Amino acid sequence: MDSLIAAAGRALAVGDALGALKRVALRDDPPALALRGIAMAQLGDYPRARELLRRAARGFGAREELARARCLVAEAEVALAMRDLGGSPRPLADAAAALQARADHANALQARLIALRRLLLLGRLDEAASALAQMDLSGQPPSLVAVAELAAAEVALRSLHTAAARAALDRALAAAERARVPALLAEVGDARAALDRVAARIVHAGHEQPLRLEQVEALLASGALVVDACRRGLRAGDSWQALARRPVLFALLRALAEGWPGDVDRGALIANVFRTRHADETHRARLRVELGRLRALIAPLADIEATARGFRLAPHEERAVVVLMPPIDGDQASLLALLGDGAAWSTSALALALGDSQRTVQRALVELEAAAQVRSIGRARAQRWLAPSLVGFTTILLLPAALPPG
């Protein structure tokens, strides 16, 4: 390694990207390209960083597998920062295996952490928990240990295991203090603060009450029949009926739950669910059909009884009925929660994370842009979407797969 490469590497290690570029900006050999790529990533020019890292990886080739694997890991981290969640995870897994085989354990763990963070963004909590369980953090740099514990805390939070989340955050704080990295300390502080913020609201007997994550966890464990408007489904104890793909049925269920223990007038149900003030026989017929479908889906947990003026929700085992509402109103709350992380998302990445089609997400983004809740930068394939951070509450329950069934 020549002296300029070594000096540039030391500069990057302390976050001096401009100092590193002064030493290697005019060089096109693979080591210099790799350092230039990392420097550009530190400066926030992700497209340029990705291009330089790809050139460096090609330059190293198969003969210098260790250096090439490090470039692939750096490029994967840039892709994650760009919220480019498509593509196969196989190259990153191969790079991690190559690094592990050559005793570069720290970079191998870094590769696995990048893959883990991608799984979290996509809401694949089970896969993320499995990946975490296979990680050996003993002897690893404290900065990487802190990142791993932060990921463990996020898995626990999104699974509503708040005690496990607190324990992971305590370990993350200890590791971040050993690492003395201000950004990590700030990230741990933000995650701990989320436990004390409002995460949802409940509507019960006409009253609304804000809840923290621990209170939501206690509510779901109470055995009450919870109509969950955060993840759109019905829960009672360990039983879960998802209705996220059945918006009309969920709207009916929510209207019935909000009227519980009384009944809800047929006209009110039609106006609420079908968004019309002039109900006719076709609306009443459709209401009967949709109620029949809903009745079949929730039969293990509750009945829907016909009354003289409408319908009434009748939970089994004399359970109380509670409506769990998200901290923010609107049909696009999950979209805003994803965009609230401050990163620039592409439409395709948002669609991948939410499990919706790109056309559906694009329509929602256009509506939010018209309401000045999001803004776009770039055009065509380079178009990205941004939104201001949501403050005063946590959106953890609105993220994909926030509440795993059962």
Disulfide bonds with the S-S distance in Angstrom:
none
